[in-house]
Amino acid sequence: MQAPIVLALDTSSALTSVAVTSDRIVSEQSHVDARGHAEVLIPMVRTVIAAAGIAHPHVIACGVGPGPYTGLRVGIATARALALSWSIPVVGVCSLDAVAWAVLASEAQEQLGVAMDARRREIYWATYDSTGERTAGPGVCRPNDLPTHNVNNVHDLEVTWVGSGVGGLSAESRVLEPQPWTSLGLPGLAGAMGLRVHSALNALKSGASLIDGIESGSAGPSFESHAWLADHGSDSGATAQALAGQVLLRPEPLYLRLPDAVAGHA
């Protein structure tokens, strides 16, 4: 039986990353431009699909953030539009998870933290064990408030922090200086996401009839009605609790802050 083919994409940072995966990375492209997501995303999708030699994938996985509003929504809107046009499912993935999976695919770490620039002098963060399982977060806070040890106290090991937001951390707690995405060593961001989503889909085969639909080409346009696709909240406390142990999320923006302005009620 053919392995489901995943088109993975992420636009939650300055890096636009797109890949086609099955049980391996088939094709992948990355581009760095914090304001160029909308211009490069569709051409990159065309390129990786052509390189993979397929008409379209079986499922789309998109990074849902946390990340800047505009870039994030470019990726999610594109993923949903493509899924609708191809009549295939779309799932969301926490973008911090994708960074962690990409790092761990190339370098083993006992305890890994991902810290990404959240603007407003804050950091989006999450921590992971050596398998890429999220142990805390996602959350948003000032750099000085980031946890420096395993929050579950399973091991008394310091967390090694990576990502575009590590510049606010003390030198002994970080492994990478804040560098352009091209220097972070993460060209396989979307590829790592696609492989992890493929693994998660395989794990669901025994209990999710929709997986059979993917393999036979009869899947509907969305996974959203299925209970195993996790909701996520709109503030850091609710989000962290809702996402505990979850890989596959709804394809909606993952916001960790409450809105700056809310509608008044008479």
C-alpha positions as CSV (number, residue, x, y, z in Angstrom):
1,M,0.0,0.0,0.0
2,Q,1.4,3.4,-1.0
3,A,2.6,5.7,1.8
4,P,0.5,8.9,2.0
5,I,2.4,11.8,0.3
6,V,2.5,14.9,2.4
7,L,3.0,18.5,1.2
8,A,4.4,20.4,4.2
9,L,4.8,24.2,4.3
10,D,5.7,26.8,6.9
11,T,5.7,30.6,6.8
12,S,5.7,31.4,10.5
13,S,9.1,33.2,10.4
14,A,11.4,34.8,7.9
15,L,11.9,31.4,6.4
16,T,9.5,30.0,3.8
17,S,9.9,26.2,3.7
18,V,8.1,23.7,1.5
19,A,8.6,20.0,1.1
20,V,7.1,16.8,-0.3
21,T,7.5,13.8,1.9
22,S,6.3,10.2,2.2
23,D,8.4,8.0,4.4
24,R,11.3,10.1,3.3
25,I,12.0,13.7,2.1
26,V,11.3,13.6,-1.7
27,S,11.9,17.3,-2.5
28,E,12.3,20.5,-0.6
29,Q,12.9,24.2,-1.0
30,S,13.6,27.1,1.4
31,H,13.7,30.8,1.0
32,V,14.5,33.6,3.5
33,D,12.6,36.9,3.3
34,A,10.5,38.1,6.2
35,R,8.2,40.0,3.8
36,G,8.2,37.7,0.7
37,H,6.1,34.7,1.7
38,A,3.2,35.5,-0.6
39,E,5.5,36.0,-3.6
40,V,7.5,32.8,-3.3
41,L,5.2,30.3,-1.7
42,I,3.2,29.1,-4.7
43,P,6.2,29.0,-7.1
44,M,8.0,26.9,-4.4
45,V,5.0,24.5,-4.1
46,R,5.0,24.1,-7.9
47,T,8.7,23.4,-7.9
48,V,8.7,20.7,-5.1
49,I,5.6,19.0,-6.6
50,A,7.2,18.9,-10.1
51,A,10.5,17.6,-8.6
52,A,8.5,14.9,-6.8
53,G,6.8,13.8,-10.0
54,I,3.3,13.9,-8.6
55,A,0.0,15.6,-9.6
56,H,-0.8,16.5,-6.0
57,P,-0.2,15.2,-2.5
58,H,-2.6,13.1,-0.4
59,V,-2.5,15.5,2.5
60,I,-1.2,19.0,3.3
61,A,0.5,20.0,6.6
62,C,1.0,23.7,7.4
63,G,2.8,25.4,10.2
64,V,0.1,27.3,12.2
65,G,2.6,29.3,14.3
66,P,3.0,30.9,16.7
67,G,4.4,33.6,14.4
68,P,3.9,37.1,12.9
69,Y,0.3,37.6,11.8
70,T,0.8,38.3,8.0
71,G,3.3,35.6,7.1
72,L,1.5,33.0,9.2
73,R,-1.8,33.6,7.5
74,V,-0.2,33.5,4.0
75,G,0.8,29.9,4.7
76,I,-2.4,28.7,6.3
77,A,-4.6,30.4,3.7
78,T,-2.5,28.8,0.9
79,A,-2.7,25.4,2.5
80,R,-6.4,25.5,2.9
81,A,-7.0,26.8,-0.6
82,L,-4.8,24.1,-2.1
83,A,-6.6,21.4,-0.1
84,L,-9.9,22.7,-1.3
85,S,-8.9,22.8,-4.9
86,W,-7.4,19.2,-4.7
87,S,-10.1,17.9,-2.4
88,I,-7.6,16.6,0.1
89,P,-7.3,17.0,3.8
90,V,-5.2,19.7,5.6
91,V,-3.8,19.6,9.1
92,G,-1.9,22.1,11.2
93,V,1.4,21.7,13.1
94,C,2.9,23.9,15.8
95,S,5.8,25.6,14.0
96,L,8.0,25.4,17.1
97,D,7.6,21.6,16.9
98,A,8.8,21.7,13.3
99,V,12.0,23.6,14.3
100,A,12.7,21.1,17.1
101,W,12.2,18.1,14.7
102,A,14.6,19.7,12.2
103,V,17.2,20.3,14.8
104,L,16.9,16.8,16.3
105,A,17.1,15.2,12.9
106,S,20.6,16.6,12.5
107,E,21.9,16.8,16.1
108,A,21.0,14.8,19.2
109,Q,19.9,16.8,22.3
110,E,18.7,15.5,25.7
111,Q,16.6,18.6,26.3
112,L,15.9,21.1,23.5
113,G,14.3,24.5,23.7
114,V,13.0,26.5,20.7
115,A,12.9,30.2,21.1
116,M,11.6,32.4,18.2
117,D,11.4,36.1,18.0
118,A,7.8,37.2,19.0
119,R,8.5,41.0,18.7
120,R,7.4,43.3,21.6
121,R,10.7,42.1,23.3
122,E,9.2,38.7,23.8
123,I,9.9,35.1,22.7
124,Y,7.7,32.3,21.5
125,W,9.0,29.1,23.2
126,A,8.6,25.4,23.8
127,T,10.8,22.7,25.2
128,Y,11.3,19.1,23.9
129,D,12.8,15.8,25.0
130,S,15.3,13.9,22.9
131,T,12.5,12.3,20.7
132,G,11.0,15.6,19.8
133,E,8.1,15.3,22.2
134,R,7.0,18.7,23.6
135,T,7.5,18.8,27.3
136,A,6.3,22.4,27.9
137,G,4.7,25.2,26.0
138,P,4.1,26.6,23.5
139,G,4.2,29.9,25.4
140,V,5.2,33.6,25.0
141,C,7.2,35.5,27.5
142,R,10.2,37.8,28.0
143,P,13.6,36.1,27.4
144,N,14.6,36.3,31.0
145,D,11.4,34.4,32.0
146,L,12.2,31.3,29.8
147,P,12.6,28.0,31.7
148,T,16.2,26.8,31.9
149,H,15.5,23.3,33.2
150,N,13.1,20.5,32.4
151,V,9.9,21.8,33.8
152,N,8.7,18.3,34.5
153,N,11.8,17.7,36.7
154,V,12.3,14.3,35.0
155,H,16.0,15.0,34.6
156,D,18.1,17.7,36.1
157,L,19.4,18.7,32.7
158,E,19.8,22.2,31.3
159,V,17.8,23.0,28.1
160,T,19.8,23.8,25.0
161,W,18.0,26.7,23.3
162,V,17.9,27.2,19.5
163,G,16.1,29.5,17.2
164,S,15.9,33.1,16.0
165,G,15.1,34.3,19.5
166,V,18.0,33.0,21.5
167,G,19.8,36.4,21.5
168,G,18.1,37.4,24.7
169,L,19.3,34.4,26.6
170,S,22.5,34.0,28.7
171,A,25.4,32.7,26.7
172,E,25.7,29.4,28.7
173,S,22.0,28.5,27.9
174,R,22.2,28.7,24.1
175,V,23.8,26.8,21.4
176,L,23.3,29.2,18.5
177,E,23.8,32.9,18.3
178,P,20.9,34.9,16.7
179,Q,21.7,34.5,13.1
180,P,19.9,34.7,9.8
181,W,17.8,31.7,9.0
182,T,20.3,30.6,6.4
183,S,22.9,30.2,9.2
184,L,20.7,28.3,11.6
185,G,21.3,24.9,9.9
186,L,17.6,24.2,9.4
187,P,17.1,23.8,5.6
188,G,15.0,20.7,6.4
189,L,12.3,22.5,8.4
190,A,9.3,21.5,6.1
191,G,10.9,18.1,5.4
192,A,11.1,17.3,9.1
193,M,7.4,18.5,9.5
194,G,6.3,16.3,6.7
195,L,8.0,13.2,8.1
196,R,6.6,13.7,11.5
197,V,3.1,14.2,10.1
198,H,3.5,11.1,8.1
199,S,4.4,9.2,11.3
200,A,1.4,10.6,13.1
201,L,-0.9,9.6,10.3
202,N,0.4,6.1,10.4
203,A,-0.2,5.9,14.1
204,L,-3.8,6.8,13.5
205,K,-4.4,4.1,10.8
206,S,-6.0,1.6,13.3
207,G,-8.6,4.0,14.5
208,A,-9.2,6.6,11.8
209,S,-11.2,5.5,8.7
210,L,-10.2,8.7,6.9
211,I,-6.7,7.4,6.5
212,D,-8.0,4.6,4.3
213,G,-9.8,7.4,2.3
214,I,-6.5,9.2,1.8
215,E,-4.9,6.0,0.4
216,S,-7.7,5.2,-1.9
217,G,-8.0,8.8,-3.1
218,S,-11.5,9.4,-1.7
219,A,-10.6,11.6,1.3
220,G,-12.8,14.7,1.9
221,P,-11.5,18.2,1.9
222,S,-10.6,18.5,5.6
223,F,-9.7,16.6,8.8
224,E,-11.3,19.3,10.9
225,S,-14.4,17.4,11.9
226,H,-12.4,14.6,13.5
227,A,-11.9,14.5,17.3
228,W,-8.3,13.5,17.1
229,L,-7.4,16.8,15.4
230,A,-6.6,19.1,18.4
231,D,-8.1,22.5,19.1
232,H,-5.8,25.2,20.3
233,G,-6.6,28.2,22.5
234,S,-6.0,31.9,22.1
235,D,-3.8,32.6,25.2
236,S,-0.6,30.9,26.4
237,G,-2.1,29.0,29.4
238,A,-5.1,27.5,27.5
239,T,-2.9,26.8,24.5
240,A,-0.2,25.0,26.3
241,Q,-2.8,22.8,28.1
242,A,-4.7,22.0,24.9
243,L,-1.6,21.1,22.9
244,A,0.0,18.8,25.4
245,G,1.0,15.6,23.6
246,Q,-0.7,16.8,20.3
247,V,1.0,16.7,16.9
248,L,-1.9,17.2,14.5
249,L,-3.8,20.5,15.0
250,R,-6.6,22.3,13.2
251,P,-5.3,24.4,10.3
252,E,-6.0,27.7,12.1
253,P,-3.6,30.4,13.4
254,L,-2.0,29.5,16.7
255,Y,-2.2,32.8,18.7
256,L,-0.5,33.0,22.1
257,R,-1.6,36.5,22.9
258,L,-5.0,37.9,23.5
259,P,-6.0,40.7,21.1
260,D,-4.6,44.2,21.7
261,A,-8.0,45.6,21.0
262,V,-11.4,44.0,21.5
263,A,-14.9,45.1,20.4
264,G,-16.8,47.0,23.0
265,H,-20.4,46.1,24.0
266,A,-23.1,48.7,24.7
